[in-house]
Amino acid sequence: MKLALVTCRDLPEPDVDEAMLMAECRDAGFDTELAAWDDPDVDWSRFDVALIRSTWDYYLAPESFREWVEATARVTRLLNPAPVVLGNLDKTYLQAWDDKGIPIVPTVFFEVGSVPNLESAKLALAGFSDGFVIKPTVSAGSWETYRFFDSEVGAACLLESVAHRPTMLQPYLPEVERGGEISCVCLGGRFSHAVVKAPRFNDEHEAVVLGEADAAALDLVHRVLAELDSSILYARVDLMRHQNQWVLSELELVEPSLFLTQNPAACTEFVRCLKSILAHS
């Protein structure tokens, strides 16, 4: 079976996790190669499966990426599936989880141009005593993500962001500085492992270590997984502590880092889940 690990042209060489996964896939019998989603010369129909892994620049051209997802899904098997990917590109999906009764980080969403002046922007920031975070609703990593404690400066940043793109506003949760943010990697609909992440802003380096998810965190992860389709190969459920409980900060279903380096056994489990999904399709 011919398998594409989908990357982007800005990553000419696989990172450590991707190299591990490529080797594991080849050992499992897959004819595996890297292919960039934004390479117009790739014939996606050559592959039996296109496995999205490091398309980390999609947020810079979201419409082009949407078109690629739809076109690729017409000629090969895409994982995660196209409807899942398309529904997860914009972080306004958090509202749907809130509607389902899943606690989320308190979030205010702004459409382009929806904050008309500085005073109304400052009003939107009212009540965030520990600071606030401003970021685009379509983003990856820490791109255009800023933390502020000064409402005057923050309001100006909010106006600048909303003038160009849909934007989300969240309170800064100081618990993240004390291990109160974890990423729970899930494979084949089951929890695999968790890492503790240090907060970062505006493209700072991400620092992660293998961690543990307590019973309350796992309960929330399982509630999220119960709502997902069985065709989803991988998911990363990012949680933060807020008001003495875990809340959902992001659900990554497109191209999340799975932190295989921190837990190499998960690489083998990933391929086992991949084979299981393909066998039952």
C-alpha positions in Angstrom: 0.0 0.0 0.0 1.4 3.4 -1.0 1.3 6.0 1.8 2.0 9.7 1.7 3.1 11.5 4.8 1.8 15.0 4.0 4.1 17.8 4.8 4.7 21.3 3.3 7.5 22.7 1.1 8.9 24.8 3.9 9.9 21.5 5.6 12.2 19.9 3.1 13.4 17.4 5.7 11.2 15.5 8.1 11.4 16.4 11.8 12.3 13.8 14.4 8.7 12.7 15.0 8.0 12.4 11.3 11.2 10.5 10.6 10.2 8.0 13.4 6.8 7.6 11.9 8.1 7.1 8.4 10.5 4.4 9.6 7.7 2.7 11.5 5.3 2.8 8.5 8.0 1.3 6.2 8.7 -1.4 8.8 5.0 -2.2 8.8 5.0 -2.7 5.0 3.8 0.6 3.8 5.5 2.1 0.7 6.0 5.5 2.4 7.2 8.9 1.1 6.9 12.5 2.0 4.7 14.8 -0.2 4.0 18.4 0.3 0.4 19.5 0.2 1.4 22.8 -1.6 3.5 21.1 -4.3 1.5 21.4 -7.5 3.5 18.6 -9.1 2.3 15.8 -6.7 -0.2 13.4 -8.2 -2.2 12.4 -5.1 -4.0 9.7 -7.0 -0.8 7.7 -6.8 -1.3 7.1 -3.1 -3.7 4.7 -1.4 -3.6 6.9 1.7 -2.6 10.6 2.3 -1.8 11.0 6.0 -1.7 14.6 7.1 1.2 15.2 9.4 3.2 18.5 9.1 1.2 20.9 7.0 2.2 23.5 9.5 1.9 26.5 7.1 -1.8 25.9 6.1 -2.9 28.9 8.2 -1.0 31.2 5.8 -3.2 30.1 2.9 -6.3 28.6 4.5 -8.5 28.7 1.4 -5.8 27.0 -0.7 -5.5 24.3 1.9 -9.3 23.8 2.0 -9.2 23.4 -1.8 -6.4 20.9 -1.5 -8.2 18.9 1.2 -11.4 18.6 -0.9 -9.5 17.8 -4.1 -7.2 15.2 -2.5 -10.1 13.5 -0.7 -11.7 12.9 -4.1 -8.8 10.8 -5.4 -7.4 9.0 -2.3 -8.1 8.2 1.3 -7.3 11.2 3.5 -6.6 10.9 7.2 -7.9 12.4 9.2 -11.0 12.5 6.9 -11.8 15.7 4.9 -14.9 16.6 6.8 -13.0 16.3 10.1 -10.1 18.4 8.9 -12.3 21.1 7.3 -14.4 21.4 10.5 -11.2 21.9 12.6 -9.4 24.6 10.7 -11.1 27.5 12.4 -11.0 27.6 16.2 -14.6 28.8 16.3 -15.3 25.1 16.6 -14.8 25.6 20.4 -18.3 27.2 20.5 -19.8 23.9 19.3 -18.0 22.1 22.2 -19.3 24.6 24.6 -22.8 24.0 23.3 -22.3 20.3 23.9 -21.6 21.0 27.6 -17.8 20.6 27.4 -16.1 23.3 29.5 -13.9 25.5 27.4 -11.5 28.4 28.1 -13.8 31.4 28.1 -13.6 32.8 24.6 -15.0 35.8 22.7 -14.9 35.6 18.9 -14.8 38.6 16.7 -15.5 38.7 13.0 -13.3 40.9 10.7 -14.0 44.6 11.5 -16.4 43.9 14.4 -14.6 46.0 17.0 -15.1 49.6 15.6 -13.1 51.7 18.1 -10.6 51.7 20.9 -13.2 52.2 23.7 -15.3 49.3 22.6 -12.1 47.2 22.4 -11.1 48.1 25.9 -14.7 47.2 27.0 -14.2 43.8 25.5 -11.1 43.3 27.7 -12.8 44.3 30.9 -12.7 41.8 33.7 -9.5 40.0 32.6 -7.6 40.8 35.8 -4.8 38.3 35.0 -4.2 39.5 31.5 -5.6 38.3 28.2 -4.6 36.5 25.0 -5.4 37.7 21.5 -4.9 35.4 18.5 -6.4 34.6 15.1 -9.1 32.0 14.9 -7.1 30.3 12.1 -3.6 29.9 13.3 -0.9 27.3 14.2 1.8 27.4 16.8 1.9 30.8 18.4 1.5 32.8 15.1 0.1 36.3 15.9 -0.7 35.2 19.4 -0.1 37.9 22.1 -0.5 38.2 25.8 -1.2 41.6 27.4 -1.7 42.9 30.9 -2.3 46.5 29.8 -5.8 47.2 28.4 -4.7 50.2 26.4 -2.0 48.3 24.5 -4.1 45.2 24.3 -7.1 47.0 22.9 -4.9 48.5 20.2 -3.7 45.0 19.3 -7.2 43.7 19.2 -8.3 46.4 16.8 -5.2 45.7 14.6 -6.0 42.0 14.6 -9.7 42.3 13.9 -9.0 44.7 11.1 -7.3 41.9 9.1 -8.7 38.6 10.3 -11.3 36.8 12.5 -9.9 37.0 16.1 -10.4 35.3 19.4 -10.0 36.8 22.8 -9.4 34.7 25.9 -8.4 35.4 29.5 -4.8 34.5 30.4 -4.9 31.6 32.8 -1.9 31.9 35.2 -2.3 28.2 36.1 -0.5 27.3 32.8 2.8 28.6 34.4 2.4 25.9 37.1 1.9 22.9 34.9 -1.8 23.7 34.3 -1.7 23.1 30.6 -1.4 19.6 29.1 -1.7 18.0 25.7 -3.4 14.6 25.6 -2.5 12.6 22.5 -5.2 10.1 21.4 -4.8 7.4 18.8 -7.6 5.4 17.3 -10.1 6.9 19.7 -8.1 6.1 22.8 -5.8 8.1 25.1 -2.1 7.4 24.5 0.0 9.9 26.5 0.2 13.4 27.8 2.8 16.1 27.7 3.1 19.3 29.8 3.6 22.4 27.7 5.1 25.7 28.7 3.1 28.7 27.5 4.5 30.5 24.4 3.6 33.6 22.5 4.5 35.1 19.1 6.5 32.1 17.8 8.5 31.4 20.9 10.1 28.0 21.2 7.8 25.3 22.5 9.1 23.4 25.6 7.4 20.1 26.4 8.0 17.2 28.7 6.2 13.9 29.2 3.6 14.3 31.9 0.5 12.7 33.4 -3.2 13.3 33.0 -5.1 13.0 36.3 -8.5 11.4 36.6 -10.4 14.6 36.0 -8.4 15.4 32.9 -8.9 11.9 31.5 -12.6 12.1 32.2 -12.8 15.3 30.1 -10.7 13.7 27.3 -13.0 10.6 27.2 -16.0 12.9 27.0 -14.5 14.6 24.0 -13.5 11.3 22.3 -17.0 9.9 22.8 -18.3 12.7 20.5 -15.8 12.0 17.7 -16.2 9.7 14.7 -14.5 6.3 14.7 -12.7 7.2 11.4 -10.5 9.7 13.2 -7.0 8.3 13.5 -5.4 10.9 15.7 -6.5 13.7 18.0 -4.8 16.0 20.5 -6.9 17.3 23.3 -5.3 20.4 24.9 -6.5 21.2 28.4 -5.9 24.0 30.8 -6.8 24.5 34.5 -9.4 27.2 35.1 -11.4 27.8 38.3 -10.2 24.5 39.8 -11.3 22.4 36.8 -9.8 21.2 33.5 -11.3 23.0 30.4 -10.8 22.4 26.7 -8.4 25.0 25.1 -8.0 23.3 21.7 -9.0 20.1 19.9 -6.3 19.4 17.3 -7.5 17.2 14.4 -5.6 18.5 11.4 -1.8 18.3 11.9 -1.1 18.2 15.6 2.3 17.5 17.0 1.9 14.0 18.6 5.1 14.2 20.7 6.3 10.7 19.6 9.8 11.6 20.7 8.6 11.9 24.2 6.8 8.5 24.0 8.4 6.4 21.2 6.0 3.5 21.9 3.2 5.7 20.6 4.7 5.5 17.2 4.1 1.8 17.0 0.6 2.3 18.3 -0.1 5.0 15.7 0.7 2.5 12.9 -1.3 -0.2 14.5 -4.3 2.1 14.6 -3.7 3.2 11.0 -3.7 -0.5 9.9 -6.9 -1.1 11.9 -8.8 1.8 10.4 -7.7 0.8 6.8 -8.7 -2.8 7.4 -12.2 -1.8 8.5 -12.8 0.8 5.8 
